[in-house]
Amino acid sequence: MENSIQKNSLEKKKVIILGGSTGLGLATAKAAAAEGAYITIVSSNKSRIESAIMQLPAGSEGFTIDLRNEQEIKTFFERTGNFDHLVYTAGENLHLGKITQTDLEKARQFFNIRYWGALAAVKYSAALINKGGSITLTSGVAGLRPGSGWGLGASICGAMDAFSRAMAVELAPLRINTVSPGIVRTNLWDNLPEQERNNLYTKTAEALLVGRIGEAEQIAETYIYLMKQQFGSGQSIVVDGGAVLI
């Protein structure tokens, strides 16, 4: 029993979070640190890294790398050494729009961080993860229940879910799972004008089964669970306030 409890703990485990300077990533970094993990966060934005490190325990590390650049990702993992858990939450603000209004060249660019960055992170990190460790990627419920104008977002979410399942098979027994959030109050929506953003939150809260918008700290609990549990792999955990049912 003692060994089982120790294995399921994040105490003194090394957790690397790509996209860990804001939103879901920073909330997960704080939650893992609260459980005794050693935290390393990575982001493409130096000022956000500096701000985030000030919110984490002493000894936490932060690195600025371009998560669109395969070589920078490769170099980063060549320097990390072995670790226990990888979390990938990186992504820029999505611009919604109907297919007839979609600029395909710009649309391709949204896959660079959200999909190709995650693929590169898995490629170069998997061999470094200690026994009992895990990789947790990020998808979204748009892949399950897309609204009008969500063609691009739904495509990325669907790709991430499928990639996670494929890697769970290919890299077994390493556990690889995905968190699939609904609409959450984070900087992801900062590209919207304030009034439009608030209207989105209000309308979503009124429609959801739980009657409120999601918060980053609530979704972070799911990443923590997927790191600590030892039996699930190839799964996408939906945390959406009931959005797929409405």
N, C-alpha and C positions, 0 to 999 in steps of 0.2 A: 504493500500500500504506500509506503514512504517513497519508493522509487517512482510510482505512478504519479503521486502528487508533485514530486520534484520535476518530472518530465513535462507536466502540464503547466508549469509555472513559467513566467517571463523573467523571473528574478535572474539577473546577470546574463540574460540572453542579449545578443547583439542584433538589433533590428535596424534595417536600412529602409528608408521611405523615400522613394523617388516621387517628387511632387509634394514634399513634406513641409513646404514653407507657408502654406495657407490652407484654408478650407478643410476638406476631409483628411488630407495628409497631416496637417499640423494637429488637428484634433486627435488623430490616431497616435501621433508621436507623443503627445501629452498623456494620453491614456496608457500607452505602453511604458512610458517613463514612470508613471505612478505605480506601476506594477513591478518596478525594479529593473527594467530593461535599459541597456546602453543604447542610446539613440544616435543614428546618423541620418541627417536629412539632406536631400539633394534637390536643387531647383535650377532653372535657367536664369533666375532673377536674383542678383547678388544682394540688393537691398532687402528683399523679402527674406532671404536666408539670414541676414544679420538681425533683422527684427525677430524672426522666429527663434533663433538661438537664445535670445534674451528671455524668452518665455519657457525655456526648457532647463532642466537641471544642469548644474556645472558638470563639465565633462562631455556633454553632448557635442556632436560635431556637425558642421554644415559645409557643403561643397557646392560650388556653382559650376554646372556643366550644361551644355546644350543638349537636351534630350531628343533633339531632332538629328543629332550627329552620332552615327554608329561608332566612329572611332573614339569620340570622347567618352561614350558609355563603356566601350571596351577598355580604354585606359583606366577609367575609374575603378572598374572591378579588378583589374590587374594589380591595383594598389591596396585593395581592401583586406585581402586575406580571407580566411574562412569566417562565416557568420551564420546566424540562425534563421532569420526571417526577412524576406523581402516583401515590401508592399509597394504597389505602383498605383498612384492616384493622379499622376500628372495629366494635365489637359488645359488647353486654352479655352476661352469663351466661345461657345458655339453660336453661329448666326443661323437662325431658323428661316426657312423660306420654302415656298412650293417649287416643285421640280422645274417648272417653266421659267422660274426666275433664278435658277441656280447657275452660277459661274463654275464650270467644271474644274477649271484650273485652281481656283481658290478652294473648291471643295476637296480636291486631292490633298491640299496642304493640311487639312484638319486631321488626316490620318497620320501625319508625321510624328506627332507627339503621342497621340492617344493609342494608336495601333503599332506603328513601326518602332516607336520608342519602347513600348512594352515588349515587343518581340525581341529587340536587341538586348533589353535588360535580362530577359529569361535566358537568351542564348549565352550571355557571358557570365551570368551569376550562378546558374544551376549547379555547376560542379563545385562551387565554393560553399554551398549550404550544408551545414552540419546535419548529422542524422537526427531525425525528429523535427527538422525545420520545415519551412513552408514558403510558398510564393502565393501572394494574394493580389489579384488584379482587380480592375474596376470596370464595370460595364454600366448598365442603366436599364430601367424598365421600358424605355422607348423601343427597345428591341422586341419586347413582348406586347406592348400596347401603344403603338405610335399614334400621335395625333396628326392632323393635317399640318404640313410644313416640316415634319420631323423625318423626312426621308434620309437625310445625311446622318443625323444623330442615331436613328434606328439602325442604319447600316453599320456604324462604328460599334454600337452596343452588340449587335448580332455577331460581328466579327470577333469581338473580345470573348464573348461566351464560347464560341466554337473553338477559338484558339486555346482557351483555358482547358477545355475538355480534351483536346488533342494532346496538349502538353502533359496533362495528368496521366495519360496512357503512355506517352513516349518516354517520360522522365521518371516513371514509377520506380521506387516507392516514394519519391519526393512528392509531397502533397501540394497540389496547385488548385486553387479555387478562385472564385470571383464574387465580389460584392456588387449587387445591382440596386443602386438607390433610386428612389423617385426624386421629385423636386425637393431640394434641400436649400435652406437659407445659407448660401456661401457667396464668395466673390465670383463664382462662375457666372452669375447673372449681372455683374457690374456693367456689362456693355449696354444693358437696357437703361433708358431714362428712369429716374427714381420713381416717378408716378406709375409708369408702366410696370416696373419691377414690383412695387407694392401691390398693384392690382393683380399681378400674377400670383403673388403669395396669398392674397386674400381669397381670390377665386379658387385657387387650389385647396386651401384650408377648408373652405366651405364644402367642397366636393368630396374630400377624402373621408374615409370611414372613421378615422381617428379624430377628425375635426380640427386638425392643426397642421401647420407646415413642418417639415422635418428640419432638425438641427444637426450640425456637423458632429456634435458630441454623441448623439444617438447612433449615427451611422458608424462612428468609430468603434463602438462596442462590438459591432459585427466583425470588423477586422481583428480585434483582440480575440474574439471567440475562434475565428478561423486559424489564428496562430496557435492557440492553446489546445484545441481539440486534436485528437490523434487519429481519427478514423474516417473523416470525410475527405474525398478528393474528387476533382472534376465537377464540383457543384457550384451553382450560382445561387447565392443567398439573396433573396429579394427583400429589401427593406424600404417600403414605399408608402406606408400609411394606408394601404388597401387600394392603391391606384389601379392595379391591374383588374380589380373587380368592379370598377365603376365605368 
